[in-house]
Amino acid sequence: MINPAFRCVLCGAPLTRVLFAVGPDRYLECRSCGLVQMNPLPVPEEPGEDYEGFDLETYAKFIVEFRCPQYERDLALIRASAAGGRLLDIGCGMGEFLDVAARVGFQAYGLEPSRRASEIAGRRHPVVRGEFGQVRFKEGAFSVATLWSVLEHVPAPAAVLAEVRGLLAPGGVLALRVPDVRGLLPAISLAGWRLSFGRLDMPLRILYQLDWHYKHLYGFERRTIVRLLEDNGFAVEAVRSEPSFDVKSLKRRMDYVPLRGPALLAAKVALGAILVAAGLSRRQDELVVVARRTD
Ligand SMILES: [Zn+2]
């Protein structure tokens, strides 16, 4: 039973539909605007360290092999809207995006809450360790801000966008990446959960990072991320669909999945097939959006 007082954070409509639930984590889908939202939200959200005890070296290889070529495409999209200047990567991780941004001429700065990751990124770039919202930046100090795989993790995305808007100069550009809940991979994962009456929950656990400290609190799609940006002082200039992995990076990605033997092989074959089908049907599982601050 859903509390009738629960309202969609994007459009205000009452929330009446459970999309899925795994353990204590329940996700509702707004029938009016389509936003998927964890409900109730984990409160209070204490800062955590997902990278402690995590194999950062292997993860860095995945990023360099798979994400860095994506970052180059992202920067080409950003540069169509902003030629250069000061760029802040919010949640910069180990700084790989900063490497690419600096290479194409941006003055690249990073913000990262993880002690380990901020220390690694800080060896190559000016990086502040901290949670966004708790670190103060000068108003209008940046011409570009980036939020790669961040907005789906924050309890109040509109408040984060308002803050990002404040640290951008007038006409400044925001670029972000979020998972797309309408992608083929999340759709098949959800279908598997339903058809198995909730027993096959591993794909959803992985996609929504339910075994991590920073879980996904929201699930966006093209219309909901565009609406969120437009409602918070941004004009969308470009939206691009992207995969969250490719055939080459599949092996590394599977290093983080608790499967072995035939189950691992079956999962790899299934994921490879879904990846190809998602590309052909243009239902990849991530969205990249570039938007400009409106004044
Ligand atoms: Zn809604």
Boltz pocket constraint, residues with backbone or C-beta under 6 A from the ligand:
constraints:
  - pocket:
      binder: B
      contacts: [[A, 8], [A, 9], [A, 10], [A, 11], [A, 12], [A, 13], [A, 30], [A, 31], [A, 32], [A, 33], [A, 34], [A, 35]]
      max_distance: 6.0
